[in-house]
Amino acid sequence: FVEGPVGRRMFAVLHKNNNSDDDDDQYHKEMVATLQHLRKQYSKQAASSTNNDITNSATPSKKDPPPLNAGQRLATGGSGNTTSAPRRLSLRQQKPQKQKVIDTNDERESQMNTRISRSIHGANNFVARRRDIYKRAGRLSQWAFRGVGYLYTHHGIVLSGMLPDSEEIHPGRNVVQIYDVNTPHRTDCHLLTIWVRVNGPEIFAGSAKAVKKPQVDSCYWEFSFDLSLPGEYSVDAKLLTWNGSAEGNDPNNMPIRKGKDVPWTKYPHHASIIGFKMYDPPHSCCEACSRTPGCVYWSSPALHFDHKWGCEFYFNSSDEELLAPFQYYTPDIQKQYVTQELRNKTNHHGTPHSNPMTYFMGCGWNFYLSGVSQCEHPLDDSVYIGGHKFRLDDPVATPNLRPERNLPSCDLEQHESLNGRWVREEYPSALTCPREMDNRKEIYSRLKHHNLLMFETSNPHCWFRDDLSTLGTRCFVSGCGTNKKYIWRSALAEEKQWHGMWKNYACDYVELTNKQLQQCIDQRKIVSIQTRGKSVAAYTNEYLQQRLSHVKFFDAEASGTPKEETLNVTLDTFGAPHLMWHNSSAEWRREFQEYPSPKPFEENFYAEAMYFVSEREPFCTAPRAQMINRDMEDILVPKGFKKLSTFDMSSAFSFDSATQMDGLHIIGPPLRMVITKLFHYICKDHMYPDPAKVATWRE
């Protein structure tokens, strides 16, 4: 189980001497040729594609791919006769030789082959180092549960990310590519969710897209982004889920039985585990058992712990490789668990389900792995990217991508679903934006432990400051502190002077002063602005209250205004994480269909589910968030609900500003931007008739 027959064979290959072993050298040459072929195809495609909004200056290679032998044609899906194979690439450092005058394209191809060769070695060595860390810690059997260990053991995947060449970096569209350098024939890339972030003067983040070329019997991943500002950028990529969009994720279709009639004598081998914030033990235990190799039965709570967040897993074998990942194991049920007192603890039990499964492999919070098998190091779920930094030196950016150009006011129907990115700005001086802390405990409950700056009445742009080093670092639940040291946080989380804003490429959001917001409330006769939902809505509400505490709602009673002539504004989250946790996709669609349409005196907005980088509760993952967001748009928008896009916007901060580092409750810059969008759409059409006056009004 630790590696399995396939895993052991792959690991043996990984450690071969590539310069002396013919088979492994052939594997290496095939992989170099395959990746070279894929990258050339991408370059040709990028050069031939056109876009009205984005200038793409990628230059395709003028030289055809090198001839392939039969094995390489199979890897790339090519055909035809060949007469020669690619030259043998030495994997050891070669002594400098006298350079010959060669064709520029040949030189570039040679440089690319060298980059690919180093990328393959770097990725393999990275996986080997991660495995060695577990081995030295005496936890080798747990390596297969998280991150690169899970991906390598169960799917034979070794990932390597490649940045564009320094000569290829340009204003406009650029692409990070990620390849499986262990299996050139892979075609199931769509099942793997990889979070990618490009962090610099602009910040881009989201999921890498699986790419399958029709003419190539292989697939890989791409993350594209549109650069406009010069400066240094770093790239990070993290593993999240396998089969994250499985339609079979249905907590209400599990073989769960109530009672104490566990077939004790049938399953003598078992283990007690404690989950992590396992609020729904029966469903969580069934799902955890279904994901655990060798688990044939489960019951809850755990027999050896006096805690409701636990499970008992039962096995047909006492194989140590199966049971070693669990901290507590009792080998003989007849001796240890025969007492009626222990049997009486059980209240739910059953077999694992047979539905298609999602597997969360990241190091973030997980409802059972965080208690059973934590990562050994924050890099355990990282994708290897050699030289993960690049620089855009060209000061002349594509004009239609410059963030400071004059743009029209964002329109809800036309612009809200379009792409954007975070744009950093210089941190303002204390003279421009005084650093007055907002310590009003009466309006905060969830955010009272975070350092919040007071909203500047006359300069709303000051609101987009943050001390990211304090966001989400405090723990309020048992076990959170233990998890913190295994969860990755980037250099972004160390920034004490963050100042930046989400900017759409096609439009601008208006930032309202308190006076302008009050004018909008009076003119539209707004009697309430409230949030509705669960915990995410509660956090959002505290940022909302920070703004609303400076204005007064319209007094309909004093003015004698009928209810029908006033306006109630609601920002709803629909408790999306809870719907994902407790319902199948068919069930949440049915619930949306039953929602009543807003009344004439109501304006109902909703915020998308955010980008989750954990599985705090079963099935609460980024791919499922995308599914529920699509369903909300398809069903609720025609009813009259107004969408605020938050999924893409939140992805840049999922690791760095989530409360308790839980990867779900994302606060800070994304929530400030949600409130900014809300006020923008409430007021923009009612404060001035001409969208061209937006800039004047802001001034």
Solvent accessible surface area in square Angstrom, and as a share of the most:
residue,aa,sasa,rsa
1,F,49,0.20
2,V,20,0.11
3,E,15,0.07
4,G,16,0.15
5,P,106,0.67
6,V,82,0.47
7,G,1,0.01
8,R,124,0.45
9,R,142,0.52
10,M,25,0.11
11,F,26,0.11
12,A,59,0.46
13,V,36,0.21
14,L,24,0.12
15,H,107,0.48
16,K,73,0.31
17,N,74,0.38
18,N,29,0.15
19,N,34,0.17
20,S,82,0.53
21,D,44,0.23
22,D,109,0.56
23,D,110,0.57
24,D,4,0.02
25,D,5,0.02
26,Q,59,0.26
27,Y,48,0.18
28,H,2,0.01
29,K,33,0.14
30,E,30,0.13
31,M,1,0.00
32,V,6,0.04
33,A,4,0.03
34,T,2,0.01
35,L,4,0.02
36,Q,5,0.02
37,H,26,0.12
38,L,2,0.01
39,R,19,0.07
40,K,13,0.05
41,Q,25,0.11
42,Y,35,0.13
43,S,23,0.15
44,K,85,0.36
45,Q,96,0.43
46,A,6,0.04
47,A,41,0.32
48,S,87,0.56
49,S,59,0.38
50,T,134,0.78
51,N,84,0.43
52,N,155,0.80
53,D,100,0.52
54,I,24,0.12
55,T,74,0.43
56,N,43,0.22
57,S,60,0.38
58,A,25,0.20
59,T,101,0.59
60,P,47,0.29
61,S,39,0.25
62,K,173,0.73
63,K,84,0.35
64,D,102,0.53
65,P,36,0.23
66,P,26,0.16
67,P,65,0.41
68,L,16,0.08
69,N,35,0.18
70,A,69,0.53
71,G,30,0.29
72,Q,0,0.00
73,R,60,0.22
74,L,120,0.60
75,A,0,0.00
76,T,0,0.00
77,G,39,0.38
78,G,33,0.32
79,S,106,0.68
80,G,45,0.44
81,N,155,0.79
82,T,48,0.28
83,T,140,0.81
84,S,59,0.38
85,A,49,0.38
86,P,28,0.18
87,R,131,0.48
88,R,117,0.43
89,L,14,0.07
90,S,50,0.32
91,L,33,0.16
92,R,143,0.52
93,Q,156,0.69
94,Q,103,0.46
95,K,172,0.73
96,P,136,0.85
97,Q,140,0.62
98,K,192,0.81
99,Q,156,0.69
100,K,166,0.70
101,V,159,0.91
102,I,90,0.45
103,D,80,0.41
104,T,78,0.45
105,N,43,0.22
106,D,57,0.30
107,E,74,0.33
108,R,123,0.45
109,E,27,0.12
110,S,43,0.28
111,Q,98,0.44
112,M,20,0.09
113,N,18,0.09
114,T,54,0.31
115,R,70,0.25
116,I,0,0.00
117,S,10,0.06
118,R,155,0.57
119,S,11,0.07
120,I,3,0.01
121,H,44,0.19
122,G,12,0.12
123,A,0,0.00
124,N,19,0.10
125,N,73,0.37
126,F,17,0.07
127,V,3,0.02
128,A,18,0.14
129,R,124,0.45
130,R,11,0.04
131,R,35,0.13
132,D,59,0.31
133,I,38,0.19
134,Y,1,0.00
135,K,117,0.50
136,R,175,0.64
137,A,50,0.38
138,G,69,0.66
139,R,44,0.16
140,L,44,0.22
141,S,17,0.11
142,Q,22,0.10
143,W,2,0.01
144,A,0,0.00
145,F,6,0.02
146,R,4,0.02
147,G,0,0.00
148,V,13,0.08
149,G,0,0.00
150,Y,15,0.06
151,L,3,0.02
152,Y,0,0.00
153,T,15,0.09
154,H,73,0.33
155,H,46,0.21
156,G,3,0.03
157,I,3,0.01
158,V,1,0.00
159,L,12,0.06
160,S,1,0.01
161,G,2,0.02
162,M,6,0.03
163,L,8,0.04
164,P,17,0.11
165,D,36,0.19
166,S,102,0.66
167,E,132,0.59
168,E,68,0.31
169,I,18,0.09
170,H,24,0.11
171,P,15,0.09
172,G,0,0.00
173,R,66,0.24
174,N,4,0.02
175,V,10,0.06
176,V,0,0.00
177,Q,4,0.02
178,I,1,0.00
179,Y,2,0.01
180,D,7,0.03
181,V,0,0.00
182,N,23,0.12
183,T,35,0.20
184,P,17,0.11
185,H,76,0.34
186,R,24,0.09
187,T,70,0.41
188,D,38,0.19
189,C,3,0.02
190,H,132,0.59
191,L,50,0.25
192,L,7,0.04
193,T,16,0.09
194,I,0,0.00
195,W,0,0.00
196,V,0,0.00
197,R,1,0.00
198,V,0,0.00
199,N,21,0.11
200,G,9,0.09
201,P,31,0.20
202,E,0,0.00
203,I,1,0.00
204,F,14,0.06
205,A,20,0.16
206,G,8,0.08
207,S,39,0.25
208,A,10,0.08
209,K,148,0.63
210,A,35,0.27
211,V,19,0.11
212,K,99,0.42
213,K,19,0.08
214,P,127,0.80
215,Q,101,0.45
216,V,1,0.01
217,D,57,0.29
218,S,5,0.03
219,C,8,0.05
220,Y,0,0.00
221,W,1,0.00
222,E,27,0.12
223,F,19,0.08
224,S,50,0.32
225,F,6,0.03
226,D,7,0.04
227,L,0,0.00
228,S,0,0.00
229,L,26,0.13
230,P,52,0.33
231,G,12,0.12
232,E,95,0.42
233,Y,1,0.00
234,S,21,0.13
235,V,1,0.01
236,D,34,0.18
237,A,3,0.02
238,K,2,0.01
239,L,1,0.00
240,L,3,0.02
241,T,1,0.01
242,W,24,0.08
243,N,36,0.18
244,G,3,0.03
245,S,58,0.38
246,A,7,0.06
247,E,109,0.49
248,G,17,0.17
249,N,4,0.02
250,D,29,0.15
251,P,5,0.03
252,N,86,0.44
253,N,91,0.47
254,M,25,0.11
255,P,53,0.33
256,I,46,0.23
257,R,126,0.46
258,K,165,0.70
259,G,29,0.28
260,K,97,0.41
261,D,81,0.42
262,V,6,0.03
263,P,44,0.28
264,W,22,0.08
265,T,99,0.58
266,K,135,0.57
267,Y,19,0.07
268,P,42,0.26
269,H,39,0.17
270,H,0,0.00
271,A,1,0.00
272,S,3,0.02
273,I,5,0.03
274,I,59,0.30
275,G,4,0.04
276,F,14,0.06
277,K,3,0.01
278,M,0,0.00
279,Y,106,0.40
280,D,27,0.14
281,P,24,0.15
282,P,19,0.12
283,H,48,0.22
284,S,1,0.01
285,C,0,0.00
286,C,0,0.00
287,E,2,0.01
288,A,0,0.00
289,C,1,0.00
290,S,16,0.10
291,R,17,0.06
292,T,6,0.03
293,P,45,0.28
294,G,36,0.35
295,C,10,0.06
296,V,40,0.23
297,Y,11,0.04
298,W,0,0.00
299,S,0,0.00
300,S,1,0.01
301,P,19,0.12
302,A,0,0.00
303,L,2,0.01
304,H,94,0.42
305,F,30,0.13
306,D,149,0.77
307,H,81,0.36
308,K,141,0.60
309,W,39,0.14
310,G,0,0.00
311,C,0,0.00
312,E,0,0.00
313,F,0,0.00
314,Y,0,0.00
315,F,0,0.00
316,N,104,0.53
317,S,45,0.29
318,S,54,0.35
319,D,67,0.35
320,E,140,0.63
321,E,69,0.31
322,L,31,0.15
323,L,5,0.02
324,A,50,0.39
325,P,0,0.00
326,F,9,0.04
327,Q,129,0.57
328,Y,105,0.40
329,Y,71,0.27
330,T,13,0.08
331,P,78,0.49
332,D,45,0.23
333,I,3,0.02
334,Q,94,0.42
335,K,157,0.67
336,Q,90,0.40
337,Y,2,0.01
338,V,81,0.47
339,T,67,0.39
340,Q,115,0.51
341,E,139,0.62
342,L,43,0.21
343,R,60,0.22
344,N,69,0.35
345,K,60,0.26
346,T,0,0.00
347,N,71,0.36
348,H,36,0.16
349,H,0,0.00
350,G,2,0.02
351,T,60,0.35
352,P,39,0.25
353,H,20,0.09
354,S,113,0.73
355,N,29,0.15
356,P,80,0.50
357,M,71,0.32
358,T,1,0.00
359,Y,22,0.08
360,F,3,0.01
361,M,0,0.00
362,G,1,0.01
363,C,8,0.05
364,G,6,0.06
365,W,1,0.00
366,N,0,0.00
367,F,0,0.00
368,Y,0,0.00
369,L,1,0.01
370,S,5,0.03
371,G,29,0.28
372,V,7,0.04
373,S,0,0.00
374,Q,37,0.17
375,C,1,0.01
376,E,47,0.21
377,H,69,0.31
378,P,33,0.21
379,L,69,0.35
380,D,2,0.01
381,D,2,0.01
382,S,12,0.08
383,V,10,0.06
384,Y,49,0.19
385,I,18,0.09
386,G,38,0.37
387,G,64,0.62
388,H,72,0.32
389,K,111,0.47
390,F,18,0.08
391,R,138,0.50
392,L,3,0.01
393,D,100,0.52
394,D,59,0.31
395,P,100,0.63
396,V,115,0.66
397,A,7,0.05
398,T,15,0.09
399,P,106,0.67
400,N,49,0.25
401,L,3,0.02
402,R,61,0.22
403,P,19,0.12
404,E,113,0.51
405,R,74,0.27
406,N,144,0.74
407,L,30,0.15
408,P,72,0.45
409,S,9,0.06
410,C,0,0.00
411,D,51,0.26
412,L,35,0.17
413,E,169,0.76
414,Q,122,0.54
415,H,11,0.05
416,E,7,0.03
417,S,74,0.48
418,L,89,0.44
419,N,101,0.52
420,G,14,0.14
421,R,4,0.01
422,W,1,0.00
423,V,5,0.03
424,R,64,0.23
425,E,59,0.27
426,E,158,0.71
427,Y,40,0.15
428,P,23,0.14
429,S,64,0.42
430,A,67,0.52
431,L,171,0.85
432,T,76,0.44
433,C,3,0.02
434,P,59,0.37
435,R,117,0.43
436,E,97,0.43
437,M,65,0.29
438,D,8,0.04
439,N,105,0.54
440,R,52,0.19
441,K,112,0.48
442,E,138,0.62
443,I,43,0.22
444,Y,11,0.04
445,S,72,0.46
446,R,95,0.35
447,L,1,0.01
448,K,90,0.38
449,H,71,0.32
450,H,13,0.06
451,N,73,0.38
452,L,4,0.02
453,L,14,0.07
454,M,33,0.15
455,F,5,0.02
456,E,27,0.12
457,T,76,0.44
458,S,97,0.63
459,N,48,0.24
460,P,17,0.11
461,H,46,0.21
462,C,2,0.01
463,W,8,0.03
464,F,5,0.02
465,R,2,0.01
466,D,5,0.02
467,D,26,0.13
468,L,1,0.00
469,S,30,0.20
470,T,33,0.19
471,L,1,0.00
472,G,0,0.00
473,T,36,0.21
474,R,120,0.44
475,C,47,0.28
476,F,102,0.42
477,V,42,0.24
478,S,97,0.63
479,G,35,0.33
480,C,0,0.00
481,G,46,0.44
482,T,71,0.41
483,N,6,0.03
484,K,66,0.28
485,K,132,0.56
486,Y,40,0.15
487,I,14,0.07
488,W,28,0.10
489,R,57,0.21
490,S,11,0.07
491,A,69,0.54
492,L,0,0.00
493,A,7,0.06
494,E,128,0.58
495,E,44,0.20
496,K,131,0.56
497,Q,111,0.50
498,W,1,0.00
499,H,12,0.05
500,G,0,0.00
501,M,5,0.02
502,W,21,0.07
503,K,35,0.15
504,N,4,0.02
505,Y,31,0.12
506,A,36,0.28
507,C,0,0.00
508,D,30,0.15
509,Y,4,0.02
510,V,1,0.01
511,E,14,0.06
512,L,5,0.02
513,T,24,0.14
514,N,11,0.05
515,K,146,0.62
516,Q,23,0.10
517,L,1,0.00
518,Q,46,0.20
519,Q,78,0.34
520,C,0,0.00
521,I,0,0.00
522,D,70,0.36
523,Q,114,0.51
524,R,46,0.17
525,K,69,0.29
526,I,1,0.00
527,V,42,0.24
528,S,27,0.18
529,I,6,0.03
530,Q,87,0.39
531,T,27,0.16
532,R,114,0.42
533,G,38,0.37
534,K,112,0.47
535,S,26,0.17
536,V,23,0.13
537,A,4,0.03
538,A,32,0.25
539,Y,22,0.09
540,T,4,0.02
541,N,43,0.22
542,E,10,0.05
543,Y,1,0.00
544,L,0,0.00
545,Q,55,0.24
546,Q,0,0.00
547,R,8,0.03
548,L,12,0.06
549,S,50,0.32
550,H,67,0.30
551,V,18,0.11
552,K,159,0.67
553,F,78,0.32
554,F,41,0.17
555,D,84,0.44
556,A,24,0.19
557,E,162,0.73
558,A,85,0.66
559,S,67,0.44
560,G,61,0.59
561,T,22,0.13
562,P,69,0.43
563,K,123,0.52
564,E,121,0.54
565,E,101,0.45
566,T,9,0.05
567,L,14,0.07
568,N,35,0.18
569,V,0,0.00
570,T,7,0.04
571,L,1,0.01
572,D,3,0.01
573,T,10,0.06
574,F,14,0.06
575,G,3,0.03
576,A,1,0.01
577,P,15,0.09
578,H,59,0.26
579,L,16,0.08
580,M,0,0.00
581,W,22,0.08
582,H,73,0.33
583,N,27,0.14
584,S,11,0.07
585,S,4,0.03
586,A,50,0.39
587,E,41,0.19
588,W,0,0.00
589,R,78,0.29
590,R,126,0.46
591,E,66,0.30
592,F,0,0.00
593,Q,105,0.47
594,E,127,0.57
595,Y,56,0.21
596,P,104,0.65
597,S,61,0.39
598,P,30,0.19
599,K,109,0.46
600,P,135,0.85
601,F,26,0.11
602,E,54,0.24
603,E,15,0.07
604,N,12,0.06
605,F,1,0.00
606,Y,0,0.00
607,A,8,0.06
608,E,24,0.11
609,A,6,0.05
610,M,9,0.04
611,Y,1,0.00
612,F,3,0.01
613,V,6,0.03
614,S,1,0.01
615,E,0,0.00
616,R,30,0.11
617,E,12,0.06
618,P,3,0.02
619,F,3,0.01
620,C,1,0.00
621,T,1,0.01
622,A,2,0.02
623,P,8,0.05
624,R,1,0.00
625,A,0,0.00
626,Q,66,0.30
627,M,13,0.06
628,I,0,0.00
629,N,9,0.05
630,R,135,0.49
631,D,17,0.09
632,M,0,0.00
633,E,66,0.30
634,D,101,0.52
635,I,27,0.14
636,L,0,0.00
637,V,61,0.35
638,P,105,0.66
639,K,53,0.22
640,G,40,0.39
641,F,6,0.02
642,K,67,0.28
643,K,20,0.08
644,L,0,0.00
645,S,21,0.14
646,T,0,0.00
647,F,15,0.06
648,D,78,0.40
649,M,2,0.01
650,S,0,0.00
651,S,0,0.00
652,A,1,0.01
653,F,0,0.00
654,S,0,0.00
655,F,11,0.05
656,D,1,0.01
657,S,0,0.00
658,A,1,0.01
659,T,3,0.02
660,Q,15,0.07
661,M,13,0.06
662,D,0,0.00
663,G,4,0.04
664,L,6,0.03
665,H,17,0.08
666,I,4,0.02
667,I,0,0.00
668,G,0,0.00
669,P,3,0.02
670,P,0,0.00
671,L,2,0.01
672,R,3,0.01
673,M,0,0.00
674,V,1,0.01
675,I,0,0.00
676,T,9,0.05
677,K,3,0.01
678,L,0,0.00
679,F,2,0.01
680,H,1,0.01
681,Y,17,0.07
682,I,1,0.00
683,C,1,0.01
684,K,21,0.09
685,D,95,0.49
686,H,67,0.30
687,M,41,0.18
688,Y,24,0.09
689,P,123,0.78
690,D,59,0.30
691,P,75,0.47
692,A,82,0.63
693,K,99,0.42
694,V,8,0.05
695,A,52,0.41
696,T,96,0.56
697,W,50,0.17
698,R,104,0.38
699,E,177,0.79
